[in-house]
Amino acid sequence: MTEKLTRRNALVGGVALAGVGALRLRSSVSSTQATYTGRGNRTMYDGSPTDSFPSAVEMICGGPAWTQSDFDRWPHAVHVQLDHTGAHPEWHALDFEKSYVFDTATVVAWVKARLAIGPYYQTRPTIYAWIGNYSTLVTALTNAGLSGQWNYWAADQTGSQHSVSVSTYPNVVATQWQGGSPDISLVTDPTWCPDMRMGDYLS
């Protein structure tokens, strides 16, 4: 059974979510969908909607350019949405890099707004960033009283599949080890986006 909660022009944590579509909360998964069982690592592909990803990929990540029909091309994958602007705290992760969001005030506001959404998600706020910017994020979020309340998606594009060290990056959930077309990440935390289909919020 799929329950739907529609929010339009909602205000969450001081951030207006104008035109937000349906949030799909899944209490069960149909027999035609692959369910992640929590055993082993997962592979996640991300890029543009026109990229060619394997049909059997476990996880797909898309940004603002992705539509529902784009995600639907991989009906068996876990669908992850990446916010490039800071305007979508209802999405799964925020992209912290020069091309997109690159000020810590926006990051802090996004994490607070994401936390305020409540129990609709199965994962904490996640920040994607190059490993060289990790300490900047830690300082900003710790100073804002948010230590231990966010996940880290590390960008360490060596070209070889690996995960960054949890001793250095204790809140890491995934490592993007290949950059290009497509980007590929190794997801090592089984509790991160364990079972999400069809996108969650799509404006």
N, C-alpha and C positions, 0 to 999 in steps of 0.2 A: 504494500500500500504506500502511496506517495501522498504526503500532506503538503499543502501549499500555503505559504504566508505571503501576501502581497503587501509591499510597502511603497507608497508613492509620496515624494516630497517629504520624506521622513527626516528628522533631525536627530543624529546620533553623535553624542560627544561633541556637540557644537558644529558638526559638519553636516551640511545639507546633502541628502541623498536624492536628488531630484530625478524623477522618472525611473526609479529603481524597479526592476521587474520582479518576477516571482522567485521567492526563496524556496527551494525544494528540500524538504526534510524527509529523508528516507528511513522508514522504520523497518523496511525489509528490502531485499534485492531480488529482482526477478531471476528465474533460473537461467535466463539467456545471458546474464551478466557475470563476468568473472569477479569473484569477491576476494580481496586480499586477505590472507589468513594470518598475517603477522610473522611469517617465517621467511627470513632472508631479506636481502636488499632488493630495491626496485630501480628500474631505469626510467627516467623522465626526459622526454623530448620537449623542447620549446623553440619557438621561432615565429615566422609569419604564417598566416592561414594557407598560403600557397606552397609551403614547404611540403616535401614528400616524406612522411614518417612511416615506419613499419606498421602494418595493419594490426599486429598483435602487441603493440607497445603497451606497457603497463600504466604509464602516466603521460598526460599531455598538458602542457602549460601554454596558455595564450594570453595576450595583452589586450588593450582596448580595441584593436582592429578585428578581434575575433567575434564572430556572431554565433548564435545558437547552432546554425546549420554547419558552421565550421567544426565545432566541437562534436556534432553528431556524426561526423565522418569516422570517429573512433568511439563507438557506443560502448565498448567493453573496457575502455580505459578510465582511470580516475582523472577527472578534469580539474585543473588548477588555474586560477585567474591571477594575473600579475598586474598590479596597478603601477602605471608609469608616471602619474601626475600627483598622487596624494589625495585625489578626489574620491577614491573608492575604498574606504576602510572596511567595507563589507566584503571585499575580495580577500583572497588567501595570503597574498604577499605584496610587499612594496619594493620597487626597484630603486635602489640607492646608487646612482652613478651619474656622471656629468651630463649624459644625454637626456636624463629624466629628472628625478628628484635628487637634489644634491645639497640640501640644507637640513641640518639636524632639527630645526624647529618644526619643519613639516613632518619629519619622521616621528618626533615625539607626539605631535598632534594626531598623527595617523594611528599610532599604537594605542593611544588613549581611547580614540574613537572606536577602534577595532575591539578593544576589551569591553567597551560599554555596550556593544551589540548584544551580548548575553550568550545564552547556551545554544545558539543555533548552529554553531560550528563545532567540529571535532578537533580543532587545532588552535594553537595560540598564534598571535600576530607573528608574521615571519618577514624578515628583512633580507633581501638579496643584495649582496655587495661583494666587491673584490676584497680579498683577505687583507690587503694593505689599508683598507678603510675600517676594518673591524674595531680597532681601538677607539676610533672617533665615535662610532656608534655606541660602544660600551660606555664611554664617558658621558655622552649626551643623555642616554637612557637611564643610566645610574643616577645622574644628577637630577633627573626628573622623577626619581622614585620608582622606576620601572625595572630595576634589576631583577632578573629571574622571571620576567613576564613576557619574554619574546624569544622567538626562534631565529636561528641564523642559517641562511642558505648561502653557502660560500662559493665565490667565483675563484677558481684556481685552475686555469685552463692550461694544463700541462700537455694535453693530448693523450694522456694515459689514464685509464679509469682508476680512480682512487677516491678516498675520503680524507679530508683534512683531519688532523689530530683533535680528539675531544679534550685532550689535556690542554691544548692551546685555545681551542674554540669550544668550550663546554656545552654550549647551547646549539651546536650545529645539528641540522637535520638532513642536509643534502649538500653535495659538492658538485658544482658544474665544472666538469673536467675537460670538456670539449667546447670550444667556441667557434661559431661560424654558421653554416647552414646545413644541418640544424645545430643548435646547442644541445648538449647531452649532459644530464646530471645523474649522479648516483645518490639515491635516497636511502639513507641508512637508519632513519628513525621510523619504525613501523607504526608509531602513533600519529605521524604527520600525514594529514589528508588520507586516512585509511580507506575510505570508501565513499567517494563523491562522484556523482554522474551528472551529465547533461549541463554542466556549469551550475552555479548556484544563484548568483545575481547577474543578470545581463540587462544593461540599460536599453 
